Amino acid sequence: MNAPRARPVPEAVGIVGAGRAGLTLALALRQRRHPVWLWVRDSARREALLADPAIGADPGLRLDAFPQPDWAALPTVALAVPDGALLDVASDLQLRGALGPQALLFHLAGALPASHLEAALRALPSLRLAAAHPLAALPDLLTLAPGPPRRAGLRALKGATWALDGTPEALAALRRLVGKLGRHMLQLAPADRAAWHAAAAIVANDLAALLMVGEAVARAAGVEATAIRAGHLHLAHSALQALAALPTAAPLWRGLTGAVRRGDAATIGHHLEVLQQAALATPNNAPLQAAAPAHQLLSSVLVETLATAQALDAAQLRALRHALLAAASKLSGG
């Protein structure tokens, strides 16, 4: 009987940066048996990683204080550093001789194209340059305990949609690597990456800002802080689940609940009046000051979307628009 053939070990991948994105990418690739060489530029961060019982003891995860010359043998290197550091880091890799002349070099910056790296790499014109940005809010895995908590944190990357950019040869290699981490990939024109990244910021960061605003309003109403956080996160999660349950081609407004969807102008008007009063009573609370303008603006977006979809009758639309215009007038001092 023939002995079973050993599974080939995937190629090693170099990653520069061990923050949220770099460490998540490193551990996700380790789950798929890729050896990973991680350049941890911050010495305190490196010491913390070495001390971690799962990360520091992993023989397939090499932690370097700086890239060694043997990095030039790596077929793939990822840059997981702040946008403003990309050119300096790419130039440093080149100066150290740590890049193979035909390696795949990609960055994780959402707003920048692959060609952004060209200015720092003119001595290596045959490098395959690319960009890959995952739509995911990534936790700092070093703050999560090894085992189930860390695996749960890694799931943030699973199912993410990746925006890719690069030359055809670079994209072919990048798709093979990213395809091991998730199925959802799309190619963006370089000029469209900034808008893509802005959309991601709206969905992730502005959502967090709205939760801060909601928390401030509930606190102004005297609700206990711990109850607010748990209650609002459950509400947000259930709202997202309702949207996720919609067919892919269905408009998002079909997942709406609440006063605007019911055409309840009186409730909307009362909400805005209460929010304005709370802001006047607490002038130094930035989230509270933003509550009425944010609710007025976003409610207007919902109303006009429902109007276009003919999802409300004419009387409901008139009442809603009147309530929102009256609130806008008060907010502007009119």
Secondary structure, DSSP 8 states (H G I E B T S, - for coil): ------------EEEE--SHHHHHHHHHHHHTT--EEEE--SHHHHHHHHHSTTTTT-TTEEEESS--GGGGG-SEEEE-S-GGGHHHHHHHHHHTT-S-TT-EEEE--SSS-GGGGGGG-TT-TT-EEEEEEE------GGGS-TTHHHHHHHTTTTT-EEEEEE-HHHHHHHHHHHTTT-SEEEE--GGGHHHHHHHHHHHHHHHHHHHHHHHHHHHHTT--HHHHHHHHHHHHHHHHHHHHTS-TTS-GGGG--SHHHHT-HHHHHHHHHHHHHHHHH-TT-HHHHHHHHHHHHHHHHHHHHHHHTT-S-HHHHHHHHHHHHHHHHHHTT-
